[in-house]
Amino acid sequence: MPLQDVCTSTLLVGSIELPNRLFVAPMAGVTDRPFRMLCKRLGAGYAVSEMVTSRKDLWHSLKTSRRANHEGETAPIAVQIAGTDAAMMAEAAAYNIDRGAQIIDINMGCPAKKVCNKWAGSALMQDEPLALEIVEAVVAACAPHGVPVTLKMRTGWSAHNKNAERIARAAENAGIAMLTVHGRTREQGYKGQAEYDTIAAVKAAVRIPVVANGDITSPEKAAQVLRYTGADAIMVGRAAQGRPWIFGDIAHYLATGEHRARPLSLDVKRWLVEHLHEHYGLYGEFAGVRTARKHIGWAVRALPGGEAFRAHMNTLDGIDAQIRAVTDFFDELGQQYARLPDLGEALLEEEGEAVEGRVACTAY
């Protein structure tokens, strides 16, 4: 497929049509409903929820109920489930479908120790019969509802045990509608470099859509990965933290071969403030203010004065104070930079301030 078509051509997942092929990765503690909605508004065609446990005793916990909240979210609603028991995973799929899920994603990629120690997430790749049993059970539970099932996995457990291609073939035969492959083993976690040979091999081995994930941090990298792997779509994770407009940036680059202008500072302020209000609405004031700090920190981390602002932000405990501080920060930034400065400009600015500070100190 020509790269310029990635951002405009739809993609079928079962009977569900996705508006483009630029996806948001499911990230625990990040891709809640407000963040998914923001990314979709700024160019993502698809966003998967945070991982929801298959343990029935936890379904009514505050954490799970928030993760299963899809109020006002644009379709399609995709929910990722995790667990190690096929019957429990099937029941979890049905439970989430009852609460609005239109696509169910099976987590076989999470490298977190607290997940893998229970043989869930990427640990399932060590037990291929169990992994396939789970896939078959979830597909069977979703089929009567017409809900497609997708699978997110890694290249394998370790460098010496890369079995993504074999699992991909079995998953396709069992009825999986789309595969996402993160180009690292579980052993790597998020260290080292993602590799794309395995993703290309998976793409060549199956007929269903394949999504490439891992280290896609810029429009150029997105284009390179699409060309190299032949993948049908790309999934962006950590690079969207604090920069949810990256999907629009990628779409523009793929369509034109050129970078679009950096966003206006006051637009970033507006997007962030809108996101914060949605965030407070989901979490309430006490938890909302505290969990919003990471989103604010990501948004300002590369900006002039960003580190000092982050330190100040961590002392604020109320919604009004947090909103006012964010508004003031971006209003002041906008007076100096109509558009966000790039990282190089920001680092030079910080370096200049540091030099001035050292000069001032030595002058006394």
Secondary structure, DSSP 8 states (H G I E B T S, - for coil): --GGGTTTS-EEETTEEES-SEEE---TTT-SHHHHHHHHHTT-SEEEEEEEE--GGGTTSHHHHHHT--TT--S--EEEEE-S-HHHHHHHHHHHHHTT-SEEEEEE----HHHHTTT-GGGGGG-HHHHHHHHHHHHHHHGGGT--EEEEEEEESBTTB--HHHHHHHHHHHT--EEEEEEEETTTTT-S----HHHHHHHHH-SS-EEEESS--SHHHHHHHHHHH--SEEEE-GGGTT-TTHHHHHHHHHHHSS-----BHHHHHHHHHHHHHHHHHHHHHHHHHHHHHHHHHHHHTTSTTHHHHHHHHTT--SHHHHHHHHHHHHHHHHHH-SB---HHHHHHHHHHHHHHHHHHHHH-
